[in-house]
Amino acid sequence: MADDVSSDRKGSFRKFLEHLSGAGKAIGVLTSGGDAQGMNAAVRAVVRMGIYVGAKVYFIYEGYQGMVDGGNNIVEANWESVSNILQVGGTIIGSARCKAFRSREGRLKAAQNLVQLGITNLCVIGGDGSLTGANIFRKEWNGLLEELARNGEIDKEAVEKYSHLNVVGMVGSIDNDFCGTDMTIGTDSALHRIIEVIDAIMTTAQSHQRTFVLEVMGRHCGYLALVSALACGADWVFLPESPPEEGWQENMCVKLSENRARKKRLNIIIVAEGAIDTQNRPITSEQIKELVVTQLGYDTRVTILGHVQRGGTPSAFDRILASRMGVEAVVALLQATPETPACVVSLNGNQAVRLPLVECVQMTQDVQKAMDERRFKEAVRLRGRSFEGNLNTYKRLAIKLPDDQIPKSNCNVGIINVGAPAAGMNAAVRSAVRVGIADGHKMFAIYDGFEGFAKGQIKQISWADVGGWTGQGGSILGTKRTLPGKYLQEIAAQMRAHSLNALLIIGGFEAYLGLLELSKAREKQEELCVPMVMVPATVSNNVPGSDFSIGADTALNTITDTCDRIKQSASGTKRRVFIIETMGGYCGYLANMGGLAAGADAAYIFEEPFDIRDLQANVEHLTEKMKTTIQRGLVLRNESCNENYTTDFIYQLYSEEGRGVFDCRKNVLGHMQQGGAPSPFDRNFGTKISAKAMEWISKKLKQSQGKGKRFMTDDSICVLGISKRNILFQPVAELMKQTDFEHRIPKEQWWLKLRPLMKILAKYKASYEVSDSSQLEHVHLQGQEEPAAI
C-alpha cells in the first residue's frame, strides 16, 4: 500500500518528479487578512508537499507584518512543525493586517528579508486584499532588489540569482466573496457554525412562537446569508447584492403573517451585515425588529452571530479543500517560470484549477462597483451562476403564490425514498414538493419505499406539510431496501389508482437497481411508461452517474469529528495507534476522504487491493514515525475492503508488530454515520439537485401535454448526477455499462486520484498526478451550476 503504484504510473511519476524537483528552492508560506477555518490544513499541505519534493519551506509568521519585520518571524518548517494542526481552527502562523507593506519602504524590507533566506516562491493564503498585495510585490520584485543592491544591502550576485518571485494564492475567507472560485477556504465551516445556531434557535422560537432576526457576516457578499436561508428555510433574507424592492416592509409583514396563519409557530429572518436597500441605505437587524414589533406585534428577538462564525474546528470539506489546494499550490510554484503570471489555485466543480490572480481580483472588484452603482442584477450575475441559482431556488421555495395564480398542469407526481436513510433526504423531498406545487402539479408522498408503494401508502402532500423539513435527519417518508421486482403488478395498480404521471425516486444503490427494474418492466406495464428520475442519496456515495450523493458529506463530518475525538483521547498517554472501521459497503469513499480529512496514516479500501507486505510496510512506517515527536497514529479501514484482513486482524497485527513502540485501540463507527442532522452542504445539495429533478419532470410532462404519449424512450428514465463540472441527466440503461453490480460501485470513481494526496501528506512515496490542466485557465462568467464539493 505504501508503494502500490503500478509500473506505468511509476514511470509517469518519475517523469513528473524530474520536472518537479524542489531541490535548491525555498518556499515561504503566510496567512494574511481575516482568519478562516481550514487555513492550517492549507499550511500543513504546503509544508509537507514542499518538503516531499525536496524544497525548503519557511513559515512567515503574522502575515506581511512578519515579512517586513523579518528576524524570528521567518522560520524554516519541518515535517513535525505541522503535525496535529489539521483539526485546529484559525491559523497557527498568525495573521495580521499590515500598513507597512502598503508602502514601498515596507516592501523593500520584506524583499531584503526574503532574499537573505533565498525565498523566491511565495504561497499566500488570504482574501483579495492579501493577494493583490502579493501581486504588486511580485511586479516590483526586480526593482526592489536593484534598489537594495544600490544601497549596498545585498550584492549583485543575489540580484541575478533571485531575479524573479513566483506567487501562488489560495483564498481563505469565510464570506466566499472571491470570484473565480466555487468555494473559498472557511466558507463551509462558517456555514456549519451558522446552521448549528439556527437549529438551536428554532427549538426555542418554536416553544414561544417567536420571530428571530439573525445577523450573519458578509459586509460585501451575501453568500453566507443566502445559503443559510436556503438551508434552514428562512422566511426572508436580506443581501447586499439583491436588495428588496421598494415597499418591502409591507411585503415582508404580509409574508410573516401568512406563515403564522399556516400554523407555523416561528419566523426566521436572516440579514447579512452589509444588507442595503435599493438606494444603498443600510438595513439593520434592529430596524427589522422594530418593524415586526410595531406592524405585527410579534415577540421578536435579534441574534448577532459575530465572530462565532470564524471560530471552531474546520469541517471535513474545508480540510480536504485546503489540503488539495495546498498541494496544488506547491506544484504550481515549482512549474512557474519568470513569464508565468501570479495565479490562484481554486476549485471548479471537483476539479482543481489555476486562474490568473489579476482577473479574479478584477472581477471581485467589479461586483462591488456594480453594487455601488446600484446595478444589482449585474452584481448577482457577476457573482456567478451558483450564486444566481441559489437566489432563484430560494425565491421559488420560500414564497408560495396564491393557488388561483398557479396554472394547473393536471399532473400527479409521486415522491419516494428508497434504500437506507441518508441525511438530507428530507431537504430533497421538501424542495421537490414545493417546486412541483409551484409548477402546478399535485404532489403525492409514497411512504416506506416500494413496499409501501405496493400497499398503497400514498397521500397527497401540501406546501405547508414539508415546512421545517430541511434540518431533519433520516427519512420522514420512511424508507426500505426492498426492490420493486416482486411488486410490479401492485405498483402499476397503485400508479393507475392515483393516476401518477411521473415518479421522483430519492435513494442510494437500491434506488438505482429499482429504477433499472422499473425500466425493464415498462414493456409489460404501461402505467410505468412515465418520466422517472432518481436523485442519489446515500452515505456510501456509490451511485453510478454521480460524483456525489446526498448524505455523504454529513457522514464524512461524523467520521472526521469522531477521529478528532479519538485522537484527542490519547493525548498525554504514550504512543498509540487507532484502527477505525467506516461504512460504505465496497465503496472506499468514506474511508479515503475521512482519512484525508482526519490526517490518517493509511486507509484500506476495496478499490486498491493490498496484501500482507503492504500491511507490514505500513506498520514499519508507523513505527519509524513514532520514534519522532509524533505520538498518535490513525488507520482507517473500509468495512468490506478485504474479507480476510478484517478490522480485528489488522488490530492484532499492529498490536503485535508495534509492541514496545506503540499500543493499539480499535473502533467500529457503525450507524452513527447514517444519523445526525444534515450538514449545510447536504441540505443545499439536496435542495438544489431535487429542484433540478422536478424541473426536468415538469419539462417532460409539458412536452407530452395533450398528446397522451407514453414515455418509452431511455431518456425518460434517468439518474440525475454531478459529473466533474456539470449537472447531467443520464439514462439508467446507459449507466449499466459503468456499474460493477457485484460490488455495488461505479467502475470508475473520481476520488481515487486523491489517494496519493493522503499518502504524500502521511510521508509515503506516492505518485501524484498534477491537476487536470496545469495550464492557466481564464475566469469565465458562466460560474458553476453546482457549488464545489469534495
C-alpha positions in Angstrom: 0.0 0.0 0.0 2.9 2.3 0.6 4.3 1.9 -2.9 1.3 0.4 -4.7 1.7 2.3 -7.9 1.6 0.2 -11.0 4.8 0.3 -13.1 3.4 2.6 -15.8 2.1 5.0 -13.2 5.6 4.8 -11.5 7.1 5.7 -14.9 4.9 8.7 -15.4 5.6 9.8 -11.8 9.4 9.7 -12.3 9.0 11.9 -15.3 6.8 14.2 -13.2 9.3 14.3 -10.4 12.1 15.3 -12.7 10.1 18.3 -13.7 9.1 18.9 -10.2 12.2 18.8 -8.1 12.2 21.4 -5.5 15.9 20.9 -4.7 17.6 24.2 -4.0 14.3 26.1 -3.9 12.8 27.9 -1.0 9.1 28.5 -0.4 7.6 31.0 2.0 4.1 30.4 3.3 2.0 33.1 5.0 -1.6 33.6 6.1 -2.9 37.2 5.8 -6.1 39.2 6.4 -9.0 37.8 8.3 -8.5 34.2 9.5 -10.6 31.3 8.3 -11.1 27.7 9.4 -9.0 25.4 7.2 -6.0 27.7 6.8 -4.0 25.3 9.0 -4.8 22.4 6.7 -3.5 24.5 3.8 -0.3 25.4 5.6 0.2 21.8 6.5 -0.2 20.7 2.9 2.2 23.4 1.6 4.9 22.4 4.1 4.6 18.7 3.6 4.4 18.8 -0.2 7.3 21.3 -0.3 9.5 19.0 1.8 8.3 16.0 -0.2 9.7 17.4 -3.4 12.9 18.5 -1.8 12.3 22.2 -1.2 12.9 24.2 1.9 9.7 25.7 3.4 9.6 28.7 5.7 6.8 29.8 7.9 6.3 33.6 7.7 4.6 34.5 11.0 2.0 37.3 11.4 1.3 37.7 7.6 3.0 40.6 5.8 4.0 42.2 9.1 6.3 39.3 9.8 7.8 39.5 6.3 8.6 43.2 6.8 9.9 42.7 10.4 12.0 39.6 9.4 14.2 38.0 12.1 12.3 35.4 14.2 9.2 35.9 12.1 10.6 33.8 9.2 11.5 30.3 10.4 12.2 27.1 8.5 9.5 24.5 9.0 10.0 20.7 9.2 7.6 17.8 8.9 6.6 17.7 12.5 6.0 21.5 12.7 2.6 20.9 11.1 1.7 17.7 12.9 -1.7 17.7 14.7 -2.9 21.1 13.3 -5.4 19.8 10.7 -8.3 20.0 13.2 -7.4 23.4 14.6 -9.3 26.4 13.5 -7.7 29.8 12.7 -4.1 29.8 11.7 -1.1 28.7 13.8 1.3 31.1 12.0 -0.8 34.1 12.8 -2.3 36.7 10.6 -2.2 40.5 10.9 -3.3 43.5 8.8 -0.1 45.3 7.8 0.2 49.0 7.0 3.9 48.9 6.4 3.6 46.5 3.4 1.4 49.1 1.6 4.4 51.4 1.3 7.4 50.8 -0.9 9.8 51.1 2.1 7.9 48.2 3.7 8.1 46.1 0.6 11.8 46.9 0.3 12.4 45.5 3.8 10.3 42.4 3.0 12.3 41.7 -0.1 15.6 42.0 1.8 14.4 39.5 4.4 13.3 37.0 1.8 16.5 37.3 -0.3 18.6 36.7 2.8 17.0 33.2 3.1 16.8 32.7 -0.7 13.0 32.6 -0.7 11.7 33.3 -4.2 8.4 31.4 -4.0 5.5 32.7 -2.1 2.3 30.9 -1.2 -0.2 33.4 0.2 -3.4 32.3 1.9 -5.8 35.2 2.4 -8.5 37.3 0.8 -8.4 39.5 -2.3 -6.5 42.3 -0.5 -3.7 40.0 0.6 -3.5 38.5 -2.9 -3.4 41.9 -4.6 -0.6 42.9 -2.3 1.4 39.8 -3.3 0.9 40.6 -6.9 2.2 44.2 -6.5 5.2 42.8 -4.7 5.9 40.3 -7.5 5.8 43.1 -10.1 8.2 45.3 -8.1 10.5 42.5 -7.1 13.3 43.1 -9.6 13.3 46.9 -9.0 13.3 46.3 -5.2 16.4 44.0 -5.5 18.2 46.5 -7.7 17.5 49.3 -5.2 18.8 47.0 -2.3 22.0 46.4 -4.3 22.4 50.1 -4.9 22.1 50.7 -1.2 24.7 48.0 -0.6 22.1 45.8 1.4 22.7 42.8 -1.0 25.3 42.0 -3.6 25.0 42.0 -7.4 25.0 38.1 -7.5 21.9 38.0 -5.3 20.1 40.2 -7.8 21.0 37.8 -10.6 20.3 34.6 -8.6 17.0 35.6 -7.2 15.8 37.7 -10.1 12.1 36.8 -10.1 9.5 36.0 -7.5 6.7 33.4 -8.1 3.4 33.9 -6.3 0.5 31.5 -5.9 -2.6 32.4 -3.9 -5.2 30.3 -2.1 -8.3 32.1 -1.0 -9.1 31.9 2.7 -12.2 33.8 3.5 -15.4 32.8 5.3 -17.5 35.1 3.1 -16.9 33.2 -0.2 -16.6 36.6 -1.8 -13.9 35.8 -4.3 -14.8 35.5 -8.0 -13.5 32.5 -9.9 -13.5 30.0 -7.1 -16.6 28.0 -6.2 -15.8 27.8 -2.5 -13.2 29.7 -0.5 -11.4 28.0 2.4 -13.5 28.5 5.6 -16.9 29.1 4.0 -18.2 25.6 4.6 -17.1 25.7 8.3 -18.7 29.1 8.8 -22.0 27.7 7.4 -21.6 24.8 9.9 -21.5 27.4 12.8 -24.5 29.3 11.4 -26.6 26.3 10.9 -25.8 24.9 14.4 -27.0 28.2 15.9 -30.2 28.3 13.7 -31.1 24.7 14.6 -30.8 25.6 18.3 -32.7 28.9 17.9 -35.5 27.1 16.1 -36.3 24.9 19.0 -36.7 27.8 21.4 -38.5 30.0 18.9 -41.0 27.1 18.3 -41.8 26.9 22.1 -42.6 30.6 22.4 -44.0 31.4 18.9 -41.2 34.0 18.4 -39.7 35.7 15.4 -35.9 35.7 15.3 -33.8 38.1 13.3 -30.3 36.6 12.7 -27.4 38.7 11.5 -24.6 36.8 9.8 -21.2 38.0 8.4 -20.8 39.3 4.9 -20.1 43.0 4.5 -20.0 42.9 0.8 -21.1 39.4 -0.1 -24.4 37.8 0.8 -23.3 34.2 0.3 -23.5 33.1 3.9 -26.9 34.7 4.4 -28.3 33.3 1.2 -27.1 29.7 1.7 -28.0 29.6 5.3 -31.5 30.9 4.4 -31.8 28.2 1.8 -30.5 25.5 4.3 -33.0 26.4 7.1 -36.0 27.5 5.0 -35.9 31.1 6.4 -38.9 33.3 5.8 -37.0 36.3 4.5 -33.4 37.1 3.7 -31.6 40.4 3.2 -28.5 40.5 0.9 -26.2 43.3 -0.3 -26.3 42.1 -3.9 -30.0 41.8 -4.2 -31.8 44.4 -2.1 -35.6 44.1 -1.5 -37.9 46.0 -3.8 -39.4 49.3 -2.8 -42.3 48.6 -0.3 -40.5 45.5 1.1 -41.6 46.4 4.6 -45.2 45.6 3.8 -44.5 42.6 1.7 -42.4 41.1 4.5 -45.0 41.6 7.1 -47.7 40.0 4.9 -45.4 37.0 4.3 -44.7 36.6 8.0 -48.4 36.8 9.0 -49.3 34.4 6.2 -46.8 31.9 7.5 -48.2 32.3 11.0 -51.7 31.7 9.6 -50.5 28.4 8.2 -49.9 27.2 11.7 -46.1 28.0 11.6 -45.1 28.8 15.1 -41.9 30.7 14.3 -40.3 33.1 11.8 -36.7 33.3 10.9 -35.3 36.3 9.1 -31.6 36.3 8.0 -29.7 39.5 7.5 -26.2 39.9 6.0 -24.3 42.5 7.9 -23.9 44.5 4.7 -27.6 44.4 3.7 -28.8 47.5 1.9 -32.0 48.8 0.2 -32.2 49.8 -3.5 -30.9 53.3 -2.5 -27.8 51.8 -0.9 -29.0 52.7 2.6 -28.1 50.1 5.2 -30.8 47.8 6.5 -30.0 46.8 10.1 -31.3 43.9 12.2 -32.6 46.3 14.8 -34.6 48.2 12.1 -36.2 44.9 11.0 -37.1 44.0 14.6 -38.7 47.4 15.2 -40.7 46.9 12.0 -42.0 43.5 13.0 -42.9 44.6 16.6 -44.7 47.7 15.5 -46.5 46.3 12.5 -47.4 42.8 13.7 -46.8 42.9 17.5 -44.8 39.6 17.3 -42.4 38.7 20.1 -39.1 39.4 18.2 -35.5 38.8 19.2 -32.2 39.7 17.5 -29.2 37.4 17.5 -25.9 38.7 16.0 -23.6 35.7 15.4 -20.4 37.8 15.0 -17.0 36.1 15.4 -18.5 32.7 16.3 -18.6 32.2 12.5 -14.9 32.4 12.2 -14.1 30.1 15.0 -14.3 26.4 15.8 -12.8 23.4 14.1 -12.8 23.2 10.2 -15.4 21.0 8.5 -14.3 17.9 6.5 -15.0 19.8 3.3 -12.6 22.7 4.3 -9.9 20.3 5.4 -10.0 18.4 2.1 -10.3 21.6 0.0 -7.4 23.2 1.8 -5.2 20.1 1.5 -5.9 19.8 -2.2 -5.2 23.5 -2.8 -2.0 23.4 -0.7 -0.5 20.6 -2.7 -1.7 22.1 -6.0 -0.1 25.5 -4.9 3.3 23.9 -4.4 3.1 22.1 -7.8 2.1 25.5 -9.4 5.1 27.2 -7.8 7.6 24.6 -9.0 6.2 24.7 -12.5 6.2 28.5 -12.7 8.6 30.4 -15.0 9.5 34.1 -14.9 6.8 34.6 -17.6 4.0 32.9 -15.5 1.6 35.4 -14.1 0.6 35.1 -10.4 -2.2 32.6 -10.1 -4.8 31.4 -7.7 -5.5 27.7 -7.2 -9.2 27.1 -6.8 -11.9 24.5 -7.2 -14.3 24.3 -10.1 -16.8 21.5 -9.5 -14.5 18.9 -8.0 -11.6 19.9 -10.3 -8.5 21.8 -9.1 -7.9 24.7 -11.5 -5.5 27.6 -11.7 -6.7 31.1 -12.6 -4.9 34.3 -13.2 -4.9 36.3 -9.9 -5.4 39.6 -11.6 -8.5 38.5 -13.5 -10.1 37.1 -10.3 -9.4 40.2 -8.3 -10.7 42.4 -11.1 -13.9 40.5 -11.3 -14.3 40.6 -7.5 -13.9 44.4 -7.6 -16.4 44.6 -10.5 -19.1 43.1 -8.2 -18.5 45.8 -5.6 -18.5 48.5 -8.3 -21.9 47.2 -9.7 -23.4 47.3 -6.2 -22.1 50.9 -5.5 -23.6 52.0 -8.8 -26.9 50.2 -7.9 -26.6 47.8 -10.9 -27.8 44.9 -8.7 -28.8 42.5 -11.4 -25.3 42.8 -12.8 -23.8 42.2 -9.3 -25.7 39.0 -8.9 -24.7 37.9 -12.4 -21.0 38.6 -11.7 -21.2 36.5 -8.6 -21.6 33.5 -10.9 -24.2 31.0 -11.8 -24.0 29.2 -8.4 -25.0 32.4 -6.5 -27.7 33.2 -9.0 -29.0 29.7 -8.9 -29.2 29.8 -5.1 -31.1 33.0 -5.2 -33.7 31.7 -7.7 -34.1 28.5 -5.8 -34.6 30.3 -2.5 -37.3 32.5 -4.0 -39.1 29.6 -5.5 -39.1 27.6 -2.3 -39.8 30.4 0.2 -42.6 32.3 -1.4 -45.8 30.5 -2.5 -48.1 32.2 -5.0 -51.8 32.1 -4.1 -53.5 29.0 -5.6 -55.5 30.9 -8.1 -52.3 32.3 -9.6 -50.7 28.9 -10.3 -51.6 27.5 -13.7 -52.7 23.8 -13.1 -50.9 21.1 -15.1 -53.4 18.4 -14.1 -50.5 16.1 -13.5 -49.8 14.0 -10.4 -46.2 13.3 -9.3 -45.1 10.7 -6.8 -42.1 11.1 -4.5 -40.5 8.0 -2.8 -37.4 7.3 -0.6 -35.6 4.0 -1.2 -32.7 2.3 0.5 -31.0 3.3 3.7 -31.7 6.7 5.3 -29.3 9.5 4.5 -29.1 13.0 6.0 -30.5 15.5 3.5 -33.2 13.3 2.1 -35.9 15.4 3.8 -34.5 18.6 2.3 -34.7 17.0 -1.1 -38.3 15.9 -0.6 -39.3 19.4 0.6 -37.7 21.0 -2.3 -39.3 18.7 -4.9 -42.8 19.1 -3.3 -42.6 22.9 -3.4 -41.2 23.1 -6.9 -43.8 20.6 -8.1 -46.6 22.6 -6.5 -45.2 25.9 -8.0 -45.3 24.2 -11.4 -49.0 23.4 -10.9 -48.7 19.6 -10.2 -50.4 17.7 -7.4 -47.7 16.1 -5.3 -48.1 12.6 -3.7 -45.8 11.2 -0.9 -45.2 7.5 -1.1 -44.4 6.1 2.4 -42.0 3.2 3.2 -40.3 2.7 -0.1 -41.5 0.3 -2.8 -43.1 -1.9 -0.2 -45.4 0.9 1.0 -46.0 1.8 -2.7 -47.4 -1.6 -3.4 -49.6 -1.5 -0.3 -51.0 1.9 -1.4 -49.4 4.0 1.4 -49.8 7.1 -0.7 -51.1 10.6 0.3 -51.2 14.0 -1.3 -48.7 16.3 0.3 -49.1 20.1 0.5 -46.7 23.1 0.6 -47.1 23.6 4.4 -46.7 19.8 5.1 -42.9 20.0 4.3 -42.2 23.2 6.3 -39.2 22.7 8.6 -38.0 19.5 6.9 -34.6 20.7 5.8 -32.9 20.3 9.1 -34.3 16.9 9.9 -32.0 13.8 9.7 -33.1 10.4 8.4 -36.2 10.0 6.2 -39.6 11.3 7.3 -41.3 9.4 4.5 -39.8 6.2 5.7 -37.5 4.1 3.5 -36.9 0.4 2.9 -34.3 -1.6 0.9 -36.9 -3.8 -0.8 -36.7 -3.7 -4.6 -39.9 -3.3 -6.8 -39.3 -6.5 -8.8 -41.8 -8.7 -6.9 -44.5 -6.0 -6.6 -44.6 -4.8 -10.2 -48.3 -5.6 -10.7 -49.3 -3.9 -7.4 -47.1 -0.8 -8.1 -48.7 -0.5 -11.6 -52.1 -0.8 -10.0 -51.3 2.0 -7.5 -49.9 4.2 -10.3 -53.2 3.8 -12.0 -55.4 4.3 -8.9 -53.6 7.6 -8.1 -53.1 8.4 -11.8 -49.4 9.2 -11.2 -47.9 10.9 -14.3 -44.2 10.9 -13.1 -42.0 9.5 -10.3 -39.1 11.0 -8.4 -37.0 8.5 -6.5 -34.6 9.6 -3.8 -32.1 7.0 -2.6 -28.9 5.0 -2.9 -27.8 1.9 -4.8 -31.2 0.2 -4.2 -33.0 3.1 -5.8 -30.7 2.7 -8.8 -31.4 -1.1 -9.0 -35.1 -0.3 -8.5 -35.1 2.2 -11.4 -33.5 -0.5 -13.6 -36.2 -3.0 -12.7 -39.0 -0.4 -13.4 -37.4 0.4 -16.7 -37.3 -3.2 -17.8 -40.9 -3.7 -16.7 -42.2 -0.9 -19.0 -42.9 -3.3 -21.8 -45.4 -5.3 -19.7 -46.8 -2.5 -17.5 -47.9 0.6 -19.4 -48.5 2.5 -16.2 -44.7 2.6 -15.7 -44.3 4.5 -19.0 -44.0 7.8 -17.3 -40.9 10.1 -16.7 -38.9 8.8 -13.8 -35.8 10.3 -12.3 -33.6 9.3 -9.4 -31.7 11.7 -7.1 -28.7 9.9 -5.5 -28.9 9.9 -1.6 -26.6 7.5 0.3 -23.8 7.9 2.8 -21.7 5.5 0.7 -21.5 7.7 -2.4 -21.6 4.7 -4.6 -24.3 5.6 -7.2 -23.1 5.4 -10.8 -23.7 8.6 -12.8 -22.9 11.0 -10.0 -19.7 12.1 -8.3 -21.6 13.0 -5.1 -24.7 11.8 -3.3 -26.8 13.4 -0.6 -25.7 12.3 2.9 -22.1 11.6 2.2 -20.9 15.0 3.4 -22.8 14.6 6.7 -21.3 11.1 7.2 -17.8 12.4 6.4 -18.1 15.1 9.0 -19.3 12.5 11.6 -16.2 10.4 10.8 -13.9 13.4 10.9 -15.3 14.6 14.2 -15.1 11.1 15.8 -11.5 10.7 14.6 -10.6 14.0 16.2 -12.1 12.9 19.5 -10.5 9.5 19.4 -7.1 11.0 18.6 -7.5 13.5 21.5 -8.4 10.7 23.9 -4.8 9.5 23.6 -3.2 12.9 24.3 -0.9 12.6 27.3 -0.7 8.9 27.0 2.1 7.0 25.5 2.3 6.4 21.8 -1.0 4.9 20.4 -2.4 3.9 17.1 -6.2 3.7 16.4 -7.8 1.4 13.9 -11.2 2.7 12.8 -13.7 1.0 10.6 -16.0 3.0 8.4 -19.2 2.2 6.4 -19.6 2.3 2.7 -20.1 -1.3 1.6 -17.4 -1.9 -1.0 -17.1 1.8 -1.8 -14.0 3.3 -0.2 -15.1 7.0 -0.5 -15.8 7.5 3.3 -12.6 5.7 4.4 -10.4 7.5 1.8 -11.9 11.0 2.3 -12.2 10.6 6.0 -8.5 9.6 6.0 -7.6 12.8 4.1 -9.7 15.0 6.4 -8.6 13.4 9.7 -4.9 13.1 8.8 -4.8 9.3 8.7 -1.6 7.3 8.1 -3.3 4.7 6.0 -6.8 4.0 4.6 -7.5 0.4 3.5 -10.1 0.3 0.7 -11.5 -2.4 -1.6 -10.7 -0.4 -4.8 -7.0 -0.6 -4.1 -6.1 -4.3 -3.3 -3.4 -4.7 -0.6 -1.6 -7.7 0.8 0.4 -8.7 3.9 3.5 -6.9 2.6 1.6 -3.6 2.4 0.3 -4.1 5.9 3.9 -4.8 7.0 5.2 -1.7 5.3 2.5 0.4 7.0 3.4 -1.0 10.4 7.1 -0.2 9.9 6.3 3.2 8.6 4.3 3.9 11.8 7.0 2.5 14.0 9.5 4.9 12.4 7.1 7.8 12.8 6.5 7.0 16.5 10.3 7.4 17.1 9.9 11.1 16.4 7.8 13.6 18.4 4.6 12.3 16.8 2.5 10.4 19.4 -0.5 9.2 17.6 -1.4 7.2 14.5 -4.7 6.8 12.7 -5.6 3.9 10.4 -9.0 3.8 8.6 -10.5 0.6 7.1 -13.5 0.4 4.9 -15.9 -2.3 6.2 -15.6 -4.5 3.1 -12.1 -3.8 1.9 -11.0 -7.4 2.3 -12.8 -10.5 3.7 -9.7 -11.9 5.4 -7.9 -8.8 6.6 -10.7 -7.8 9.0 -10.6 -4.9 11.4 -9.7 -7.4 14.2 -6.9 -9.0 12.1 -5.4 -5.6 11.4 -5.7 -4.5 15.0 -4.0 -7.7 16.2 -1.2 -7.4 13.6 -0.5 -3.8 14.5 -0.6 -4.7 18.2 1.9 -7.5 17.8 4.3 -5.7 15.4 4.2 -2.4 17.3 4.8 -4.0 20.7 7.2 -1.9 22.7 6.8 1.1 20.4 3.0 1.8 20.4 -0.2 0.2 21.6 -3.4 -0.1 19.6 -7.1 0.5 20.0 -9.9 -0.2 17.6 -13.3 1.4 16.9 -16.2 0.5 14.6 -18.1 3.6 13.9 -21.3 1.9 12.7 -24.7 3.5 12.3 -23.7 6.8 13.8 -22.5 7.6 10.2 -26.1 7.5 8.9 -27.7 9.6 11.6 -27.5 13.2 12.8 -28.7 16.5 11.4 -27.7 17.1 7.7 -24.6 19.2 7.2 -25.2 22.6 5.3 -23.7 21.1 2.2 -26.2 18.2 2.2 -29.1 20.5 2.9 -28.2 22.7 0.0 -27.2 19.9 -2.3 -30.4 18.0 -1.6 -32.5 21.2 -2.1 -30.9 22.2 -5.4 -30.5 18.9 -7.1 -34.0 17.9 -6.2 -35.4 21.2 -7.6 -33.5 20.4 -10.8 -35.0 16.9 -10.9 -38.5 18.4 -10.5 -37.9 21.0 -13.3 -36.9 18.1 -15.6 -40.1 16.2 -14.8 -42.2 19.4 -15.4 -40.4 19.9 -18.8 -41.1 16.2 -19.8 -44.7 16.4 -18.8 -45.2 19.7 -20.6 -43.8 18.3 -23.9 -46.3 15.5 -23.9 -49.3 17.6 -22.9 -52.4 16.8 -24.9 -50.6 14.2 -26.9 -51.4 11.4 -24.4 -48.0 10.0 -25.3 -46.4 7.1 -23.4 -42.8 7.5 -22.3 -40.9 4.5 -23.7 -37.5 6.0 -24.5 -34.4 5.6 -22.4 -34.1 9.3 -21.9 -37.3 9.4 -19.9 -35.9 7.3 -17.1 -32.7 8.9 -15.7 -30.3 9.3 -12.9 -29.6 12.9 -12.1 -26.0 13.4 -11.0 -23.0 15.8 -10.9 -20.1 14.8 -13.0 -16.9 16.9 -13.0 -18.3 20.4 -13.5 -21.8 19.6 -14.9 -25.2 18.5 -13.8 -26.3 15.6 -16.0 -29.4 13.5 -16.6 -28.2 10.1 -17.7 -30.4 7.3 -18.9 -30.3 4.5 -16.4 -29.9 2.0 -19.3 -26.6 3.7 -20.4 -25.2 3.7 -16.8 -25.4 -0.1 -16.7 -22.1 -0.3 -18.6 -20.4 1.9 -15.9 -21.5 -0.3 -13.0 -19.9 -3.1 -11.1 -23.1 -4.8 -9.9 -21.4 -7.5 -7.8 -19.7 -4.9 -5.6 -22.4 -2.2 -6.0 -19.9 0.5 -7.1 -19.3 2.5 -10.3 -16.4 1.1 -12.3 -14.6 4.5 -12.3 -14.5 6.8 -9.3 -13.1 10.3 -9.5 -11.8 10.4 -5.8 -9.3 7.6 -6.4 -7.0 10.2 -7.9 -6.8 11.8 -4.4 -5.3 8.6 -2.9 -1.7 9.7 -3.4 -2.5 13.0 -1.7 -3.2 11.3 1.6 -0.1 9.2 1.3 2.2 12.1 0.5 0.8 14.0 3.5 1.5 10.9 5.6 5.1 10.8 4.3 4.8 7.9 1.9 6.3 7.9 -1.6 3.4 8.0 -4.0 2.7 9.1 -7.5 0.8 12.4 -7.6 -0.7 13.5 -10.9 -1.0 17.2 -11.3 -4.3 18.9 -11.7 -6.1 18.1 -14.9 -4.7 21.2 -16.5 -1.5 22.6 -15.3 -2.3 25.4 -17.7 -3.8 28.7 -16.5 -7.5 28.9 -17.3 -9.4 32.1 -17.7 -12.1 33.3 -15.4 -15.4 32.6 -17.2 -18.6 34.2 -16.2 -20.7 31.1 -16.6 -19.8 30.2 -13.0 -20.9 26.9 -11.7 -24.2 25.0 -11.9 -23.4 23.5 -8.6 -21.1 24.6 -5.8 -17.8 22.7 -5.5 -17.9 19.6 -3.5 -15.1 17.5 -2.3 
